[in-house]
Amino acid sequence: MTITKLYATQNSWSMVCGHHQSPIHIQSSKSLPMDDDGTIIRHDLITITNILRDENTLFIEAKSFTQINGRGFHLTQFHFHSPAEHLVDNHLAPMELHFVHQSQSGRFAVFSIFMEVGAHNTAFQQLLDIINSDLSALPIMDFHAQKLFPKDISYYHYLGSLTTPPLTENVEWYVFQNPIFIDKIQLNQFRAMYHHTARETQPRHNRPILFYQHRKENY
């Protein structure tokens, strides 16, 4: 069997990576309309299976099934960053919520939702109360996540990476244009536990940013 010169030296190939990192600064004027249907179908009722809390971060392990543009993804966990990680048109939100999904083949898809200061959020308060309780006694529980999503789910879409090590690339990002709201007391309550947990923005490197316009009949 003949081995070509190129593949005979593959052990010395250089790794090409690091040019599709997240988060990024999204400039809406440079986004392109999405050609695909782009519809997201999700369930408001999710199952929380565990909450992992240490001095650096908080992960809420959860289960639900989501369809993105006709493809199936399983929710694995969601977590928060304070302040937000992504910028949109130079604006930095106080917090950002990430719903992390994975397909059967292992591909990651993350929903990014900005959190602004405004009205009291009952769903977020429920999480704060759970986090401040005895986590060792936390049962598997159903959780209504509707108030953690905006009603208008227009979003920006790009290919990036996880924002914490191992910074895995080829992650599908869906950055929602519209925020949800929490009140100032809730923001301060969370920041008393976790703050300055955002990775710095990374170069875009001419990656296309697509924009999906929400259509009410698809939600």
Secondary structure as the mmCIF struct_conf table of DSSP 4:
data_model
#
loop_
_struct_conf.conf_type_id
_struct_conf.id
_struct_conf.beg_label_comp_id
_struct_conf.beg_label_asym_id
_struct_conf.beg_label_seq_id
_struct_conf.end_label_comp_id
_struct_conf.end_label_asym_id
_struct_conf.end_label_seq_id
HELX_RH_AL_P HELX_RH_AL_P1 LYS A 5 ALA A 8
TURN_TY1_P TURN_TY1_P1 THR A 9 THR A 9
HELX_RH_3T_P HELX_RH_3T_P1 GLN A 10 SER A 12
HELX_LH_PP_P HELX_LH_PP_P1 TRP A 13 MET A 15
BEND BEND1 GLY A 18 HIS A 20
BEND BEND2 SER A 22 SER A 22
STRN STRN1 HIS A 25 ILE A 26
HELX_RH_3T_P HELX_RH_3T_P2 SER A 28 LYS A 30
STRN STRN2 LEU A 32 PRO A 33
BEND BEND3 ASP A 35 ASP A 36
STRN STRN3 ILE A 40 ILE A 41
BEND BEND4 ASP A 44 ASP A 44
STRN STRN4 LEU A 45 ARG A 53
BEND BEND5 GLU A 55 ASN A 56
STRN STRN5 LEU A 58 ILE A 68
TURN_TY1_P TURN_TY1_P2 ASN A 69 GLY A 70
STRN STRN6 ARG A 71 HIS A 81
BEND BEND6 SER A 82 PRO A 83
BEND BEND7 GLU A 85 GLU A 85
STRN STRN7 LEU A 87 VAL A 88
TURN_TY1_P TURN_TY1_P3 ASP A 89 ASN A 90
STRN STRN8 HIS A 91 HIS A 91
BEND BEND8 PRO A 94 PRO A 94
STRN STRN9 MET A 95 GLN A 102
TURN_TY1_P TURN_TY1_P4 GLN A 104 SER A 105
BEND BEND9 GLY A 106 GLY A 106
STRN STRN10 PHE A 108 VAL A 117
BEND BEND10 ALA A 119 ALA A 119
HELX_RH_AL_P HELX_RH_AL_P2 THR A 122 ILE A 131
TURN_TY1_P TURN_TY1_P5 ASN A 132 ASN A 132
BEND BEND11 SER A 133 SER A 133
HELX_RH_3T_P HELX_RH_3T_P3 LEU A 135 ALA A 137
HELX_LH_PP_P HELX_LH_PP_P2 LEU A 138 ILE A 140
STRN STRN11 MET A 141 HIS A 144
HELX_RH_3T_P HELX_RH_3T_P4 GLN A 146 LEU A 148
BEND BEND12 PHE A 149 PHE A 149
BEND BEND13 LYS A 151 ASP A 152
STRN STRN12 TYR A 155 SER A 161
BEND BEND14 THR A 163 THR A 164
TURN_TY1_P TURN_TY1_P6 PRO A 165 PRO A 166
STRN STRN13 GLU A 169 PHE A 176
BEND BEND15 GLN A 177 ASN A 178
STRN STRN14 ILE A 180 ILE A 182
HELX_RH_AL_P HELX_RH_AL_P3 LYS A 184 ARG A 191
TURN_TY1_P TURN_TY1_P7 ALA A 192 MET A 193
BEND BEND16 HIS A 196 HIS A 196
HELX_LH_PP_P HELX_LH_PP_P3 ARG A 199 THR A 201
TURN_TY1_P TURN_TY1_P8 HIS A 205 ASN A 206
STRN STRN15 LEU A 210 TYR A 212
HELX_RH_3T_P HELX_RH_3T_P5 LYS A 216 ASN A 218
#
